[in-house]
């Protein structure tokens, strides 16, 4: 792993994902998590303040980046939520089948290289009746914005550690064996090419 990926990129992602519009989205979706929670792309622990400690038993924090795990230490020290680290990528979740009550996915699906395999793994570990809760940015419905997303994506992805601007989040989830129960969409940033958001919940089909 390069110096940029290990030291610069975690700081850049932490700052970008900590912007007020993203904090407001986390505040909407994270409190819905319950039981044994698997947070995909735990990062620096930006979701920790929004968990309802009365509903959550503990959180498996899946985060393969050592740099992000280092950045999480201050947030972990301030939080009453127990976090158990998993340091493998989301395509290789080291948990048993049907072992998770809630999978939480916030601003991570845009970056996962093999999203199909990762969503299949989330489906595998989720208990029957469990929930996938998500808030993700992705492909915009407006043709003009979409064109800019396609043009900028190769450069954006290199700068932001593989993040993609143009993934159709709802279609990816539905194609992976989930039924989407609730779904809201809209622009949450003035910078529209990076600001179209999908948030909601889904269950195993």
N, CA, C and O of each residue as an XYZ file, in Angstrom:
820
protein
N       0.843     -1.189      0.000
C       0.000      0.000      0.000
C       0.882      1.244      0.000
O       1.854      1.312      0.753
N       0.554      2.229     -0.838
C       1.379      3.423     -0.983
C       1.204      4.363      0.206
O       0.273      4.220      0.999
N       2.124      5.336      0.315
C       2.031      6.350      1.365
C       0.717      7.121      1.240
O       0.062      7.411      2.240
N       0.338      7.450     -0.001
C      -0.921      8.189     -0.219
C      -2.112      7.380      0.298
O      -2.971      7.921      0.995
N      -2.171      6.100     -0.036
C      -3.299      5.257      0.363
C      -3.350      5.045      1.874
O      -4.433      4.968      2.455
N      -2.192      4.950      2.504
C      -2.144      4.621      3.925
C      -2.253      5.833      4.837
O      -2.723      5.718      5.969
N      -1.823      6.994      4.352
C      -1.777      8.170      5.219
C      -2.623      9.346      4.715
O      -3.354      9.954      5.496
N      -2.533      9.669      3.431
C      -3.266     10.829      2.897
C      -4.734     10.513      2.635
O      -5.620     11.284      3.003
N      -4.984      9.368      1.994
C      -6.350      9.011      1.611
C      -7.297      8.882      2.810
O      -8.418      9.385      2.733
N      -6.899      8.227      3.926
C      -7.815      8.171      5.078
C      -8.228      9.547      5.581
O      -9.379      9.746      5.967
N      -7.297     10.501      5.579
C      -7.622     11.866      6.022
C      -8.592     12.521      5.036
O      -9.558     13.162      5.451
N      -8.342     12.364      3.738
C      -9.201     12.959      2.713
C     -10.616     12.401      2.791
O     -11.587     13.157      2.749
N     -10.738     11.077      2.904
C     -12.058     10.445      2.973
C     -12.779     10.836      4.256
O     -13.982     11.095      4.240
N     -12.056     10.877      5.355
C     -12.663     11.263      6.631
C     -13.251     12.665      6.554
O     -14.355     12.906      7.042
N     -12.514     13.592      5.940
C     -13.006     14.968      5.808
C     -14.221     15.039      4.893
O     -15.214     15.690      5.218
N     -14.139     14.364      3.744
C     -15.237     14.419      2.777
C     -16.503     13.778      3.334
O     -17.593     14.335      3.206
N     -16.358     12.603      3.954
C     -17.524     11.879      4.465
C     -18.056     12.469      5.762
O     -19.129     12.086      6.228
N     -17.313     13.398      6.345
C     -17.775     14.066      7.552
C     -18.490     15.377      7.307
O     -18.850     16.076      8.254
N     -18.704     15.725      6.023
C     -19.420     16.963      5.710
C     -20.844     16.913      6.246
O     -21.421     15.836      6.398
N     -21.406     18.081      6.531
C     -22.718     18.170      7.177
C     -23.809     17.381      6.448
O     -24.557     16.666      7.115
N     -23.945     17.468      5.114
C     -25.018     16.693      4.457
C     -24.894     15.192      4.697
O     -25.905     14.504      4.833
N     -23.669     14.678      4.750
C     -23.482     13.251      5.007
C     -23.772     12.917      6.468
O     -24.293     11.843      6.771
N     -23.436     13.832      7.367
C     -23.774     13.619      8.779
C     -25.288     13.555      8.957
O     -25.787     12.748      9.741
N     -26.011     14.391      8.240
C     -27.474     14.392      8.341
C     -28.059     13.082      7.811
O     -29.040     12.573      8.352
N     -27.460     12.543      6.763
C     -27.922     11.255      6.242
C     -27.653     10.129      7.238
O     -28.500      9.260      7.444
N     -26.479     10.150      7.849
C     -26.165      9.134      8.864
C     -27.154      9.210     10.024
O     -27.578      8.189     10.564
N     -27.509     10.427     10.392
C     -28.440     10.624     11.513
C     -29.805     10.019     11.201
O     -30.521      9.611     12.115
N     -30.172      9.957      9.935
C     -31.452      9.370      9.542
C     -31.427      7.844      9.561
O     -32.384      7.214     10.009
N     -30.327      7.243      9.072
C     -30.361      5.799      8.836
C     -29.723      4.967      9.949
O     -30.202      3.872     10.243
N     -28.659      5.460     10.568
C     -27.923      4.632     11.526
C     -28.770      4.220     12.729
O     -28.640      3.080     13.175
N     -29.639      5.092     13.287
C     -30.434      4.668     14.445
C     -31.371      3.498     14.174
O     -31.892      2.900     15.116
N     -31.596      3.159     12.907
C     -32.446      2.022     12.584
C     -31.751      0.682     12.840
O     -32.415     -0.351     12.921
N     -30.432      0.691     12.968
C     -29.682     -0.550     13.177
C     -30.035     -1.166     14.517
O     -30.255     -0.457     15.500
N     -30.088     -2.507     14.552
C     -30.446     -3.186     15.793
C     -29.728     -4.530     15.892
O     -29.269     -5.086     14.895
N     -29.646     -5.032     17.119
C     -29.064     -6.344     17.358
C     -27.573     -6.385     17.067
O     -26.830     -5.460     17.396
N     -27.158     -7.470     16.446
C     -25.764     -7.614     16.026
C     -25.608     -6.956     14.662
O     -26.207     -7.389     13.678
N     -24.805     -5.915     14.620
C     -24.702     -5.071     13.429
C     -23.370     -5.329     12.732
O     -22.325     -5.394     13.378
N     -23.416     -5.473     11.424
C     -22.214     -5.518     10.604
C     -22.155     -4.216      9.817
O     -22.977     -3.973      8.934
N     -21.173     -3.382     10.146
C     -20.988     -2.133      9.403
C     -19.911     -2.348      8.357
O     -18.756     -2.622      8.682
N     -20.305     -2.220      7.095
C     -19.397     -2.423      5.972
C     -18.668     -1.116      5.682
O     -19.298     -0.084      5.449
N     -17.341     -1.166      5.697
C     -16.575      0.055      5.492
C     -16.673      0.961      6.704
O     -17.113      2.106      6.600
N     -16.262      0.444      7.859
C     -16.399      1.179      9.121
C     -15.637      2.498      9.098
O     -16.039      3.464      9.747
N     -14.545      2.537      8.354
C     -13.782      3.777      8.214
C     -13.260      4.303      9.536
O     -12.701      3.559     10.342
N     -13.450      5.597      9.748
C     -12.956      6.239     10.965
C     -14.010      6.294     12.067
O     -13.824      6.983     13.070
N     -15.115      5.571     11.884
C     -16.144      5.520     12.926
C     -17.107      6.688     12.921
O     -17.620      7.075     13.971
N     -17.362      7.257     11.745
C     -18.248      8.422     11.663
C     -19.693      8.091     12.024
O     -20.461      8.989     12.367
N     -20.075      6.813     11.950
C     -21.448      6.432     12.306
C     -21.655      6.247     13.803
O     -22.796      6.218     14.265
N     -20.588      6.124     14.562
C     -20.702      5.761     15.978
C     -21.627      6.675     16.783
O     -22.389      6.163     17.602
N     -21.605      7.993     16.600
C     -22.472      8.841     17.423
C     -23.968      8.628     17.200
O     -24.787      9.069     18.006
N     -24.325      7.949     16.099
C     -25.736      7.859     15.718
C     -26.380      6.506     16.042
O     -27.585      6.338     15.853
N     -25.607      5.562     16.518
C     -26.200      4.285     16.926
C     -27.056      4.481     18.174
O     -26.708      5.255     19.066
N     -28.175      3.772     18.220
C     -29.032      3.743     19.405
C     -28.515      2.615     20.303
O     -28.753      1.440     20.025
N     -27.812      2.974     21.372
C     -27.156      1.960     22.197
C     -28.156      1.012     22.854
O     -27.789     -0.091     23.259
N     -29.422      1.436     22.965
C     -30.444      0.563     23.527
C     -30.920     -0.505     22.563
O     -31.572     -1.464     22.975
N     -30.601     -0.352     21.272
C     -31.052     -1.301     20.246
C     -29.925     -2.176     19.707
O     -30.178     -3.195     19.063
N     -28.675     -1.776     19.971
C     -27.531     -2.447     19.366
C     -26.799     -3.298     20.399
O     -26.433     -2.801     21.464
N     -26.583     -4.583     20.088
C     -25.814     -5.454     20.971
C     -24.321     -5.156     20.849
O     -23.643     -4.917     21.848
N     -23.817     -5.171     19.611
C     -22.456     -4.756     19.319
C     -22.342     -4.573     17.811
O     -23.256     -4.925     17.064
N     -21.221     -4.022     17.369
C     -20.989     -3.759     15.949
C     -19.727     -4.484     15.500
O     -18.668     -4.342     16.110
N     -19.853     -5.266     14.423
C     -18.665     -5.740     13.723
C     -18.266     -4.630     12.756
O     -19.037     -4.282     11.862
N     -17.086     -4.079     12.923
C     -16.616     -3.024     12.042
C     -15.678     -3.596     10.987
O     -14.513     -3.879     11.265
N     -16.196     -3.763      9.778
C     -15.388     -4.325      8.707
C     -14.631     -3.196      8.020
O     -15.235     -2.333      7.384
N     -13.314     -3.205      8.149
C     -12.486     -2.135      7.590
C     -11.091     -2.684      7.267
O     -10.295     -2.917      8.178
N     -10.789     -2.891      5.980
C      -9.492     -3.459      5.612
C      -8.330     -2.478      5.666
O      -7.173     -2.897      5.642
N      -8.614     -1.179      5.740
C      -7.542     -0.181      5.715
C      -6.985      0.073      7.115
O      -7.705      0.509      8.013
N      -5.697     -0.204      7.286
C      -5.049      0.067      8.577
C      -5.057      1.559      8.890
O      -5.174      1.954     10.049
N      -4.933      2.385      7.854
C      -4.967      3.830      8.058
C      -6.298      4.305      8.602
O      -6.335      5.167      9.480
N      -7.398      3.755      8.090
C      -8.720      4.136      8.586
C      -8.933      3.620      9.999
O      -9.537      4.306     10.824
N      -8.441      2.411     10.290
C      -8.596      1.886     11.644
C      -7.841      2.758     12.655
O      -8.303      2.951     13.779
N      -6.689      3.277     12.252
C      -5.956      4.198     13.140
C      -6.763      5.460     13.384
O      -6.840      5.946     14.512
N      -7.365      5.992     12.324
C      -8.137      7.234     12.466
C      -9.378      7.033     13.330
O      -9.906      7.992     13.893
N      -9.843      5.795     13.436
C     -11.062      5.512     14.202
C     -10.842      5.527     15.705
O     -11.818      5.564     16.454
N      -9.606      5.499     16.176
C      -9.354      5.275     17.593
C      -9.986      6.336     18.493
O     -10.528      6.000     19.546
N      -9.928      7.596     18.104
C     -10.526      8.649     18.930
C     -12.036      8.486     19.020
O     -12.612      8.639     20.097
N     -12.686      8.174     17.893
C     -14.142      7.980     17.902
C     -14.524      6.754     18.722
O     -15.539      6.764     19.419
N     -13.725      5.708     18.645
C     -13.992      4.511     19.442
C     -13.882      4.815     20.938
O     -14.679      4.324     21.737
N     -12.897      5.620     21.308
C     -12.690      5.933     22.725
C     -13.847      6.734     23.305
O     -14.111      6.664     24.505
N     -14.538      7.496     22.461
C     -15.653      8.329     22.937
C     -16.995      7.613     22.916
O     -17.976      8.124     23.457
N     -17.053      6.445     22.303
C     -18.336      5.780     22.073
C     -18.582      4.658     23.079
O     -17.649      3.941     23.442
N     -19.835      4.498     23.538
C     -20.176      3.365     24.411
C     -20.446      2.074     23.635
O     -20.632      1.017     24.238
N     -20.466      2.154     22.307
C     -20.775      0.991     21.477
C     -19.554      0.078     21.374
O     -18.451      0.543     21.084
N     -19.750     -1.221     21.610
C     -18.662     -2.180     21.445
C     -18.445     -2.456     19.954
O     -19.387     -2.780     19.231
N     -17.210     -2.324     19.511
C     -16.860     -2.579     18.113
C     -15.847     -3.716     18.052
O     -14.832     -3.695     18.749
N     -16.131     -4.702     17.217
C     -15.234     -5.837     16.993
C     -14.717     -5.742     15.557
O     -15.482     -5.883     14.603
N     -13.421     -5.503     15.415
C     -12.828     -5.273     14.102
C     -12.825     -6.541     13.243
O     -12.571     -7.645     13.724
N     -13.115     -6.340     11.964
C     -12.897     -7.341     10.922
C     -12.050     -6.651      9.858
O     -12.498     -5.686      9.239
N     -10.830     -7.139      9.643
C      -9.915     -6.404      8.764
C      -9.763     -7.032      7.382
O      -8.712     -6.910      6.753
N     -10.823     -7.710      6.908
C     -10.838     -8.246      5.559
C     -11.762     -7.391      4.687
O     -12.604     -6.668      5.219
N     -11.620     -7.458      3.366
C     -12.531     -6.711      2.486
C     -13.937     -7.286      2.521
O     -14.151     -8.407      2.983
N     -14.890     -6.510      2.029
C     -16.292     -6.920      2.104
C     -16.622     -8.089      1.193
O     -17.679     -8.703      1.337
N     -15.739     -8.405      0.262
C     -15.943     -9.595     -0.559
C     -15.610    -10.875      0.202
O     -15.870    -11.973     -0.291
N     -15.032    -10.742      1.408
C     -14.627    -11.906      2.204
C     -15.027    -11.686      3.666
O     -14.158    -11.550      4.527
N     -16.307    -11.651      3.948
C     -16.766    -11.377      5.313
C     -16.540    -12.616      6.186
O     -17.118    -13.668      5.914
N     -15.713    -12.510      7.227
C     -15.355    -13.682      8.036
C     -16.367    -13.971      9.142
O     -16.011    -14.049     10.318
N     -17.628    -14.128      8.752
C     -18.697    -14.430      9.703
C     -19.507    -15.620      9.194
O     -19.498    -15.933      8.004
N     -20.209    -16.277     10.124
C     -21.023    -17.426      9.762
C     -22.300    -16.991      9.047
O     -22.722    -15.839      9.151
N     -22.899    -17.914      8.331
C     -24.194    -17.669      7.699
C     -25.223    -17.271      8.757
O     -25.187    -17.763      9.885
N     -26.139    -16.380      8.384
C     -27.295    -16.029      9.228
C     -26.863    -15.579     10.629
O     -27.485    -15.967     11.618
N     -25.818    -14.777     10.722
C     -25.284    -14.380     12.028
C     -25.476    -12.898     12.352
O     -25.100    -12.452     13.437
N     -26.055    -12.131     11.429
C     -26.127    -10.678     11.563
C     -27.586    -10.222     11.517
O     -28.356    -10.679     10.673
N     -27.961     -9.324     12.424
C     -29.324     -8.774     12.420
C     -29.463     -7.589     11.469
O     -30.496     -7.424     10.819
N     -28.416     -6.764     11.391
C     -28.442     -5.577     10.545
C     -27.112     -5.438      9.820
O     -26.049     -5.518     10.437
N     -27.174     -5.231      8.513
C     -26.002     -4.812      7.753
C     -26.166     -3.317      7.472
O     -27.189     -2.885      6.940
N     -25.157     -2.544      7.830
C     -25.186     -1.096      7.621
C     -24.174     -0.735      6.544
O     -23.001     -1.099      6.624
N     -24.645     -0.020      5.548
C     -23.841      0.310      4.378
C     -23.950      1.811      4.131
O     -24.966      2.278      3.617
N     -22.917      2.572      4.488
C     -22.954      4.022      4.295
C     -21.709      4.474      3.538
O     -20.591      4.394      4.047
N     -21.928      4.952      2.309
C     -20.877      5.535      1.478
C     -19.698      4.583      1.309
O     -18.534      4.955      1.459
N     -20.051      3.336      0.988
C     -19.060      2.275      0.830
C     -19.254      1.504     -0.471
O     -18.273      1.114     -1.105
N     -20.503      1.278     -0.880
C     -20.773      0.481     -2.068
C     -20.186      1.132     -3.323
O     -19.926      0.448     -4.313
N     -19.981      2.428     -3.284
C     -19.377      3.144     -4.407
C     -17.934      2.711     -4.652
O     -17.411      2.880     -5.754
N     -17.294      2.157     -3.632
C     -15.851      1.892     -3.671
C     -15.509      0.412     -3.816
O     -14.427      0.087     -4.305
N     -16.384     -0.482     -3.412
C     -16.073     -1.919     -3.389
C     -15.812     -2.421     -4.818
O     -16.684     -2.295     -5.677
N     -14.625     -2.986     -5.083
C     -14.321     -3.419     -6.453
C     -15.316     -4.452     -6.992
O     -15.872     -4.266     -8.075
N     -15.543     -5.530     -6.253
C     -16.455     -6.589     -6.700
C     -17.754     -6.455     -5.905
O     -17.985     -7.185     -4.942
N     -18.592     -5.517     -6.321
C     -19.815     -5.232     -5.563
C     -20.771     -6.416     -5.560
O     -21.502     -6.610     -4.589
N     -20.780     -7.208     -6.620
C     -21.686     -8.358     -6.677
C     -21.325     -9.386     -5.606
O     -22.188     -9.885     -4.884
N     -20.046     -9.685     -5.523
C     -19.598    -10.652     -4.518
C     -19.825    -10.106     -3.111
O     -20.221    -10.847     -2.211
N     -19.575     -8.805     -2.921
C     -19.750     -8.208     -1.598
C     -21.208     -8.263     -1.150
O     -21.491     -8.610     -0.004
N     -22.132     -7.925     -2.046
C     -23.547     -7.975     -1.687
C     -24.011     -9.411     -1.460
O     -24.876     -9.657     -0.619
N     -23.445    -10.352     -2.197
C     -23.768    -11.766     -1.957
C     -23.301    -12.186     -0.564
O     -23.989    -12.948      0.115
N     -22.136    -11.693     -0.133
C     -21.640    -11.986      1.206
C     -22.534    -11.352      2.280
O     -22.805    -11.970      3.309
N     -22.985    -10.129      2.037
C     -23.891     -9.483      3.000
C     -25.181    -10.277      3.120
O     -25.712    -10.452      4.217
N     -25.677    -10.752      1.999
C     -26.902    -11.558      2.001
C     -26.683    -12.867      2.758
O     -27.563    -13.335      3.480
N     -25.505    -13.445      2.582
C     -25.195    -14.723      3.242
C     -25.204    -14.597      4.758
O     -25.755    -15.455      5.448
N     -24.598    -13.533      5.285
C     -24.451    -13.412      6.742
C     -25.691    -12.829      7.410
O     -25.836    -12.931      8.628
N     -26.582    -12.225      6.641
C     -27.773    -11.600      7.221
C     -28.804    -12.659      7.603
O     -29.105    -13.552      6.811
N     -29.338    -12.560      8.805
C     -30.365    -13.502      9.256
C     -31.653    -13.335      8.451
O     -31.926    -12.244      7.949
N     -32.435    -14.384      8.322
C     -33.776    -14.216      7.753
C     -34.549    -13.187      8.581
O     -34.587    -13.274      9.808
N     -35.155    -12.228      7.915
C     -35.854    -11.165      8.620
C     -34.966     -9.996      8.998
O     -35.461     -8.964      9.454
N     -33.631    -10.146      8.811
C     -32.717     -9.040      9.092
C     -32.818     -7.950      8.037
O     -33.492     -8.120      7.021
N     -32.150     -6.834      8.280
C     -32.256     -5.685      7.389
C     -30.905     -5.225      6.872
O     -29.909     -5.235      7.595
N     -30.887     -4.824      5.613
C     -29.788     -4.070      5.040
C     -30.222     -2.605      5.043
O     -31.201     -2.240      4.391
N     -29.499     -1.778      5.770
C     -29.797     -0.345      5.849
C     -28.694      0.393      5.106
O     -27.513      0.116      5.315
N     -29.064      1.327      4.242
C     -28.050      1.933      3.391
C     -28.282      3.432      3.181
O     -29.412      3.919      3.214
N     -27.190      4.134      2.967
C     -27.180      5.499      2.462
C     -25.936      5.627      1.594
O     -24.813      5.552      2.092
N     -26.139      5.820      0.303
C     -25.041      5.787     -0.658
C     -25.242      6.855     -1.729
O     -26.372      7.185     -2.087
N     -24.137      7.388     -2.234
C     -24.251      8.278     -3.392
C     -24.060      7.453     -4.655
O     -23.444      6.388     -4.622
N     -24.595      7.953     -5.776
C     -24.470      7.172     -6.995
C     -25.023      7.871     -8.213
O     -25.084      9.099     -8.278
N     -25.425      7.067     -9.176
C     -25.850      7.550    -10.487
C     -27.052      8.493    -10.371
O     -28.050      8.165     -9.730
N     -26.943      9.651    -10.993
C     -28.021     10.642    -10.970
C     -29.022     10.357    -12.087
O     -28.657      9.776    -13.109
N     -30.295     10.762    -11.902
C     -31.306     10.496    -12.921
C     -31.314     11.513    -14.054
O     -31.934     11.279    -15.092
N     -30.633     12.640    -13.868
C     -30.644     13.705    -14.873
C     -29.544     13.466    -15.909
O     -28.377     13.323    -15.544
N     -29.901     13.420    -17.200
C     -28.912     13.092    -18.232
C     -27.679     13.993    -18.214
O     -26.561     13.520    -18.421
N     -27.876     15.282    -17.969
C     -26.741     16.191    -17.957
C     -25.772     15.896    -16.827
O     -24.555     15.925    -17.014
N     -26.323     15.612    -15.648
C     -25.483     15.266    -14.499
C     -24.813     13.925    -14.746
O     -23.630     13.760    -14.447
N     -25.544     12.974    -15.283
C     -24.977     11.647    -15.556
C     -23.791     11.743    -16.517
O     -22.787     11.053    -16.337
N     -23.905     12.591    -17.528
C     -22.787     12.733    -18.471
C     -21.528     13.204    -17.754
O     -20.431     12.713    -18.023
N     -21.691     14.163    -16.834
C     -20.533     14.637    -16.076
C     -19.991     13.550    -15.161
O     -18.779     13.443    -14.977
N     -20.870     12.746    -14.591
C     -20.411     11.632    -13.756
C     -19.549     10.666    -14.559
O     -18.502     10.224    -14.086
N     -19.984     10.341    -15.767
C     -19.232      9.405    -16.612
C     -17.874      9.996    -16.995
O     -16.863      9.295    -17.002
N     -17.865     11.302    -17.314
C     -16.603     11.939    -17.724
C     -15.604     12.004    -16.580
O     -14.417     11.740    -16.771
N     -16.083     12.355    -15.392
C     -15.190     12.588    -14.260
C     -14.799     11.322    -13.524
O     -13.805     11.310    -12.799
N     -15.561     10.263    -13.698
C     -15.372      9.078    -12.862
C     -13.952      8.502    -12.875
O     -13.444      8.154    -11.809
N     -13.290      8.387    -14.029
C     -11.936      7.810    -13.997
C     -10.968      8.610    -13.124
O     -10.138      8.027    -12.427
N     -11.069      9.941    -13.158
C     -10.165     10.785    -12.374
C     -10.568     10.773    -10.892
O      -9.722     10.691    -10.002
N     -11.864     10.857    -10.659
C     -12.395     10.841     -9.291
C     -12.019      9.543     -8.587
O     -11.618      9.554     -7.423
N     -12.151      8.433     -9.292
C     -11.864      7.131     -8.704
C     -10.403      7.017     -8.288
O     -10.103      6.458     -7.233
N      -9.503      7.534     -9.096
C      -8.077      7.485     -8.743
C      -7.781      8.348     -7.526
O      -6.982      7.966     -6.671
N      -8.420      9.511     -7.443
C      -8.161     10.434     -6.343
C      -8.749      9.930     -5.037
O      -8.138     10.096     -3.981
N      -9.938      9.310     -5.089
C     -10.672      8.930     -3.877
C     -10.682      7.418     -3.637
O     -11.684      6.870     -3.177
N      -9.591      6.757     -3.942
C      -9.417      5.366     -3.538
C     -10.401      4.388     -4.136
O     -10.823      3.449     -3.461
N     -10.782      4.586     -5.402
C     -11.684      3.651     -6.065
C     -13.147      4.015     -5.986
O     -13.990      3.254     -6.463
N     -13.483      5.160     -5.398
C     -14.879      5.604     -5.327
C     -15.412      5.881     -6.731
O     -14.749      6.528     -7.542
N     -16.622      5.382     -7.009
C     -17.276      5.587     -8.303
C     -18.472      6.521     -8.149
O     -19.247      6.405     -7.201
N     -18.606      7.438     -9.088
C     -19.695      8.410     -9.053
C     -20.985      7.876     -9.649
O     -22.058      8.409     -9.366
N     -20.905      6.830    -10.473
C     -22.012      6.497    -11.371
C     -22.601      5.105    -11.157
O     -23.066      4.481    -12.111
N     -22.588      4.616     -9.933
C     -23.185      3.313     -9.682
C     -24.677      3.446     -9.349
O     -25.046      4.249     -8.492
N     -25.534      2.672    -10.016
C     -26.978      2.691     -9.735
C     -27.272      1.855     -8.491
O     -27.557      0.662     -8.592
N     -27.204      2.468     -7.351
C     -27.208      1.752     -6.073
C     -28.450      0.885     -5.900
O     -28.342     -0.268     -5.482
N     -29.608      1.414     -6.209
C     -30.840      0.643     -6.013
C     -30.863     -0.603     -6.890
O     -31.305     -1.664     -6.448
N     -30.393     -0.482     -8.121
C     -30.375     -1.643     -9.019
C     -29.379     -2.689     -8.537
O     -29.656     -3.887     -8.599
N     -28.236     -2.249     -8.063
C     -27.245     -3.199     -7.549
C     -27.824     -4.012     -6.387
O     -27.651     -5.229     -6.325
N     -28.507     -3.334     -5.477
C     -29.073     -4.021     -4.314
C     -30.171     -4.997     -4.750
O     -30.208     -6.139     -4.292
N     -31.052     -4.547     -5.626
C     -32.158     -5.387     -6.086
C     -31.659     -6.590     -6.880
O     -32.231     -7.676     -6.787
N     -30.595     -6.403     -7.660
C     -30.048     -7.500     -8.460
C     -29.347     -8.550     -7.605
O     -29.022     -9.633     -8.091
N     -29.116     -8.234     -6.342
C     -28.341     -9.119     -5.475
C     -29.201     -9.924     -4.518
O     -28.702    -10.450     -3.523
N     -30.490    -10.024     -4.814
C     -31.363    -10.880     -4.018
C     -32.026    -10.190     -2.845
O     -32.469    -10.849     -1.905
N     -32.100     -8.850     -2.892
C     -32.776     -8.098     -1.837
C     -34.054     -7.457     -2.385
O     -34.116     -7.053     -3.546
N     -35.064     -7.374     -1.525
C     -36.259     -6.586     -1.818
C     -36.139     -5.267     -1.075
O     -36.031     -5.247      0.151
N     -36.156     -4.173     -1.808
C     -36.055     -2.851     -1.186
C     -37.415     -2.473     -0.620
O     -38.408     -2.392     -1.343
N     -37.438     -2.244      0.690
C     -38.693     -1.895      1.360
C     -38.951     -0.406      1.348
O     -40.062      0.032      1.047
N     -37.942      0.374      1.671
C     -38.060      1.832      1.639
C     -36.898      2.388      0.830
O     -35.778      1.885      0.907
N     -37.173      3.421      0.060
C     -36.129      4.054     -0.745
C     -36.459      5.526     -0.947
O     -37.539      5.875     -1.422
N     -35.522      6.372     -0.582
C     -35.600      7.802     -0.876
C     -34.375      8.191     -1.683
O     -33.307      7.598     -1.528
N     -34.528      9.180     -2.536
C     -33.417      9.653     -3.344
C     -33.458     11.169     -3.430
O     -34.504     11.787     -3.232
N     -32.310     11.761     -3.727
C     -32.269     13.202     -3.925
C     -30.849     13.727     -3.864
O     -29.933     13.046     -3.403
N     -30.687     14.942     -4.334
C     -29.386     15.595     -4.270
C     -29.186     16.164     -2.869
O     -30.052     16.863     -2.342
N     -28.045     15.860     -2.278
C     -27.758     16.386     -0.940
C     -26.563     17.341     -0.956
O     -26.222     17.935      0.067
N     -25.928     17.485     -2.127
C     -24.814     18.415     -2.276
C     -25.091     19.333     -3.460
O     -25.746     18.938     -4.425
N     -24.585     20.558     -3.378
C     -24.684     21.467     -4.517
C     -23.877     20.937     -5.695
O     -24.230     21.174     -6.850
N     -22.799     20.224     -5.404
C     -21.959     19.589     -6.420
C     -22.695     18.331     -6.886
O     -22.430     17.232     -6.397
N     -23.616     18.500     -7.831
C     -24.567     17.445     -8.143
C     -23.924     16.158     -8.625
O     -24.455     15.080     -8.356
N     -22.810     16.229     -9.323
C     -22.219     15.006     -9.865
C     -21.761     14.058     -8.753
O     -21.605     12.860     -8.988
N     -21.548     14.585     -7.551
C     -21.157     13.731     -6.422
C     -22.216     13.705     -5.330
O     -21.989     13.157     -4.251
N     -23.380     14.300     -5.611
C     -24.330     14.523     -4.533
C     -25.667     13.840     -4.636
O     -26.554     14.113     -3.828
N     -25.851     12.935     -5.630
C     -27.140     12.240     -5.689
C     -27.102     11.057     -4.735
O     -26.219     10.204     -4.822
N     -28.060     11.012     -3.830
C     -28.040     10.045     -2.734
C     -29.232      9.096     -2.794
O     -30.339      9.476     -3.178
N     -28.967      7.835     -2.398
C     -29.991      6.806     -2.230
C     -29.957      6.382     -0.762
O     -28.884      6.096     -0.230
N     -31.117      6.336     -0.099
C     -31.123      5.816      1.258
C     -32.421      5.076      1.548
O     -33.494      5.441      1.067
N     -32.289      4.019      2.352
C     -33.453      3.204      2.656
C     -33.072      1.894      3.314
O     -32.036      1.794      3.971
N     -33.921      0.888      3.132
C     -33.680     -0.423      3.756
C     -34.168     -1.526      2.831
O     -35.023     -1.305      1.974
N     -33.611     -2.716      3.017
C     -33.974     -3.864      2.197
C     -33.879     -5.135      3.024
O     -33.183     -5.185      4.038
N     -34.592     -6.162      2.574
C     -34.550     -7.467      3.224
C     -34.249     -8.533      2.168
O     -34.396     -8.303      0.968
N     -33.829     -9.689      2.642
C     -33.524    -10.795      1.729
C     -34.795    -11.258      1.029
O     -35.828    -11.463      1.666
N     -34.707    -11.416     -0.259
C     -35.853    -11.869     -1.059
C     -36.136    -13.343     -0.793
O     -37.064    -13.908     -1.373
